[in-house]
Amino acid sequence: MKIRVLHIIDHLGYGGAPFVVKNLVERMPADQVQSYVCALRPNLRPLPIDATTITLESAKYSLAAMRSVPKLCEEHRIDIVHAHLQKAVIVALLARPRFTASLVLHEHGPVFRGGSGCVYRWTLRRFGSRADAIIANSQAAAVAIRQTISDPHLPVVVVANFIDLERFDPDHYDRKAVRELLGLTEERFVVGFVGRLDRAKGADLLVDAAARLPRDERSWCIYLLGDGPEKAPLAKRIRRLGLERIVVLAGLHENTARVMRAFDLAVVPSRREAFGIAALELMRMRVPVIVSPVGGLPELVRDGETGIVLSRLDVETIAQEIRKLASDETLRDRLARRASEHAGRFDGISAVQQVVEVYQRLIRGA
C-alpha cells in the first residue's frame, strides 16, 4: 500500500526549496509513495511539478491554512505531512492537533533567518516537539535545529539537496552560442551570480566588489541572474557606482543551466545559506565558485579543491578573490574540473531513499 504524502510549502515560485520539493516528488518511487503538493499562496510563475498540486489563496502572513491542511489530510487520506519553509512549518505545527498524519519538518534554512525568523524559531521552540521527524539539508542546519528544539527524542536526519544532473551537464550547452545569445563577447570576463535578489543572498556585496575591480585590466561583466525585492535598490546602486556597463540585471531565465555556461566564474556571497543549491549547480556546470563562509557552504565547497571559501564575508575579500581567480586560468580550470566531479555525486538516488526510509519508519511507528 502506498504511503500518501502531502508536501506543504509557502509558495511554488522559482527558488531553492520549491526545486527541492519538485526533485523529491518527481523522483519518489511510484510504487511506494503517492505525493500531493500544497502551496499556501499562489505565485505568478509557479514551478510546474508532476504531481497533484493544490494552491490555496491565503495571504502571505495569514494562518487561514491551519483550517485547510487538516481538511486536505482527511480528503486525500494523508499518512504524512511534509512541511517546507517557515510559514508551512508554522502552519503545520499549529494545526498538528487537528490531523492524525505524521509530521515531517524539512529545514531549508529559515532557522538562520533574522526578522521574521524570530517568529519561526519561537514556534519551533514552543511547538517543535509536535513533529515526528525533521530533515535538515546540511549539518549546519541540523545543529541549528537541534539547538532550537530541545527535544532529545526527536529524530533529525541530514539529507543533502540534489540536482538534475542531466539538465546541469556542461557538455549539453555550447559556450560560444550561449554567449552570443546573451550578447556577451568572448573578450568579456563574466562573473556570475544566481539567486534571489534579497539581502540574504548578498548580491549587493558583489555589486560593491565590482566597483573595486580594475576598470582598465579587462572587460568585466557581473551577470546577476535572478529576481526579488532588492532588484530596484540594486539598480540604483549600480547607477550610483557608475557600473551600468559592467553589471547586468538579467532577471529570470527558464534554463539557468544554459546561462551558467557563459560564466568564467561565479560568486555566492550569501549572508546566510543552509545548503547552497545554486553553488552546487554552478559547480556541476564546471564554473569555479567563490562562496561565503556561512551555513552549509563550507560543507559543500572544499576550499582550494572544489572552489574558494572566503576567509570572511566582506566586499574587499570578494574583490580580492575575483582578481586572484581571474588572473589564474590554470587554477580556474582545476577548481572547475574537481567541482564538477564532486557535484556529480549529488544525483538524488541516496537522498530520495533516505526520505523514503524516514516515511517508512513513521508508518511502522519505529
N, C-alpha and C positions, 0 to 999 in steps of 0.2 A: 504493500500500500504506500502511495506516495506521501511524502511529507509536504504539507501545504504551508508555504511561507509567504507572509505579507511584508514586503520591504516598504518602510515609510521613510520619506526624505523631504526636506524642506521644499525643494524645487527640483526641476529637471533641466535647468539651464546648463550651458556648456561649461563644465568645470570639473575639477578633480574627483570629488565624491560622486556626482552623477555618473561619470565614466566608470568609476569603480563598481557602482551598482549595475550598470549596463554589462560590464565584463563578467561580473559574478553571475547574474541572472542568465545571460546567454550561454554560459559555459556549464551551468548546472546539469548533472546527468538527468536527462528527461525521464528516465525510468525510475528515478528515486525522489525527485523534487518537483513540485508544481509551484511556480513562482508568480506572485502578483506584486505590482509596484504601485504605490500610492504617493503622489506628490501633494503636499499640503497646500500649495498655491500654484496657480498657472504661471507659465513663462511664455514670452512672445516667440521664442525659438526653442521649443522643448527638444531635448535629446531623444531620438527615436530608440525604443527598446523593444526587442522581440519578446513581448510578454503581455499579459493582460494589465493594462495601465489605467489607473483611476486618478483623476485630478480633482482635488477639492477646490472650493472657491474662497477659502478662508484668507483673511488679510494677513500680512506679514507677522504682526505681533498678536494676532487673535489666537485664543485657545479653543475655538469652536470645534476644532478637530478632535478634541477629547471625547466628544459625543460620536463623531463619525468613525473613529478607529474601532471601538468595540462593535459597532454595527457591521462594519466590514468583516470583522473576525467571525461574527455569527453568520453573516450571509454566505461567506465563502468557506466556512468550516476550517478556519485557520488553526494550524498547530503551533506555529512560531511567528512572532512579530520580530522583525529585524529592523532596528531603528538607526538611521544615519543622520548626522549633523544635529546641531544643537536644538532647534525647535522640535524636530521629530523626536529626539531623545526626551526632551521635557514633556511633550505631549504623551509619549508612551509611558513614562514613569508616573505621571499624574493620573492617567487613565487606567493604570495597571489593575486596580481593584475591580474594574468593570469588564475585564475579559479573562478567559481561562487559559489562553495560549501562553506558551513560554515566551520570555522576552530576552532578546539578544541586543545589546547596545554595541554599536560599531564606532569606535573612536577614530575620527579622521583628522583631529587637530583642534577643534573648538576649545578643548581643555586648556590650551595655551593662550587663548584669546583674551584681550583686555576688554574694557567696555561691557558689552552685553555678555561677555564670557563670565562675568562675575555671577550673573543670574544662573547661567548654566552650571557653574561649579557649585553654587549653593544648592541647586536642585539635586545634583549628584550626591553631595554630602548628606542631604536630608532624606532623599528617596532612592539613592543608588542601589541599596540593598534589595529593592523590589525586582531588580533584574535577575535573570537566571545565569547569564554568562555575558562576558564582554570580549569583544575582538578589538585589538589595537593594531594599527598598521606599522608600528615601529616599537623598538624597546623604549625609546624616549617617551612615546605616548603611553605605553604600558606603565612605566614608572609614575608618570603624572597622574594617571587614572587611579592607580593603587593608592597614591598619596591623598587623592581627593575622596575616594570611597574607602573608608577604613573598615572593610569587611573582609577578614582573612579567609572566609569560606567561599567568596565569590570568585569563580574561575576567570582568569584573564589570559587570553590566548593571543600571541603575536602572529598575525597573518599579513605578510608584506603585500603591498599593492602589486599589480602586474599590468602588462600592456599587451596590445595586439602586435605580436612580432611580425606577422605578415604585413600589416599596414605600415609599421615602423621598420621598414627594411630599406636602407640607403641605396641598395642596388636597384630598387624599383623606380628611382627618380633620377633624371639626368640633371646634374647641377647647372650646366650651361643653359639648358632650356628653361629651368625654373627661374634662373636669374633674369633671363630675357623677359619672361612672363611678368616678373615683379618690377621690371625696369631698373635692374641693378647690373652695372657693367662689371666685367671680370676684374677691373682695376680696383674696385672698391673693396675695402676690408670690412666685412659685415659682422657686427657684434649683435647677437640676437637675445631677445627676451621673450618668454612665452608664459602667459599667466593673466590672472585677473588684475585689472588696474585698480588696486586698492592699496592702502597703506601697508598691509601685512606683507604683500609681495615685493614691496620695495623698489618699484620701477623708478621712483623719484631719485633714489640713490644712484641708479645707473645713469640717469639724465645728468645729474650733478657731476658724476665721474666723467661723462663725455666732455664737459666743459674744461676738464683738466688734461685732455689728450692733446698732443701737439698738432696744431692745425696744418703745419706745413710738411709733416712727415709722410703722410699717406692720405688717401681719400677715404676717410672713415664713414661708416654708416651704422647708426644704432637703430636696430629694427625692432620695434615694440609690437609684438603680436598678442592682441587681447583687447578686452573692453572692460569697463567698470566705472565706478563712481569717481575715480580720480582722473578720468580721461581729460575733462575740461581743465582742471588745475594743472595737469601735466602739459597741456598745450600752451597755457600761459607761461609756464616755467620755461618751456623750450624757446618761446619768443623772447622772454626776458633775458635769457642767456645767449641769444643770437645763434641758436642751434638749428634753425629751420631747415638748413641744407644738410644737416648731419643726422638728425633724429627723425625717424618715420613712425608716426602713429598709425599702424596698419589696420587696426580693428581686428575683427574675427575673420578667419578663413575656414572653409569647410574641411579642408585637408591640411592640418597643421604639419603633418609629416613632410609633405611636399615643400612647404615654406622653409622648414628646418634645413632642408638640403642646401639652401642658399647660404647658410651661416658659415663663417670661418671659425667662430667660437661663440659661446653663449654664457650669459651671467644669470645666476639665480640668486638675487640679493634679498631673499626673504627675511623679514624681521621675526617671523615665526613660521614653522613648517614641520608638521608631524612626520611626513614622509618625503615628498618631493617627486610627484609623478612626472611633472614636466621635465625635471632633471633626468629622470630615467629614460624618458622618450628621446631627449636630446642625445644622451649617451648612446642609445641604440642606433641613432641616426649618424653616428661617428662624428658628432660635434663635440670638441673639447669644451668642458664646462668649468666655470668658476662658481663655487657655491658658498653661501654663508655658513658660519659655524653654529647653526641653531637646530634644535629638534632632531629629526631623523636624518638630516642631510649628511652629517659626518658618518653615519652608519652606511649610507648608500654610496658615497663617494670616498674612495681611499686616496688621501692627499698624496699627490706626486705620482700616483699609479694610474688611477682612472679619472683623474681630474684634479682641480686645485680647490682646497678648502681654505677660505680666507682666515688669516690669523685673527682678525677682528673685523666686524662689520662697520666700515666707515667709507666715506667717499674716496679718500686718498688711497686706501688699501685696494679698493676695487680698481681705480685707475692704474695703480702700480702693477697689479696682476694682469690687467688687459695689455698694458705696454709690454710686459715681460713675455706673454704668450704670443702677441702679435709679431714680436721680433725673433721668434724661435720656431720656425716651421717644423723642424725635427721633433721638438718637444710636443707640438700640437698633434702631429701625426701619431706619435707613440701613445699619448693620452687617449686620443680618439679611438685608436685600434683596440686598446685594452678596455676602454669604457664600453665599446660596442659588444665585445665578448662577454663582459660582466653582465651587461643589461640583458643579453640573450638568455640568461638563466631565469629571468622573471617571466616565464611563459604562462603562468597561471595554473598549471596542472596540479602542483602540490598545494597551492593556495586554495583552490576550489575544493580539493579533497579535505583540507583542514576544516573548512567551513562546513562541509557535509558531515564530518565527524562531530563537530560541535552540535549540529542539529540532531544527529543520531543519539548522542549521549543524553540530550534533553528529552527526547522521545522515550528513551529507555528509563529515564529517571535516574541516571547514574550521576 
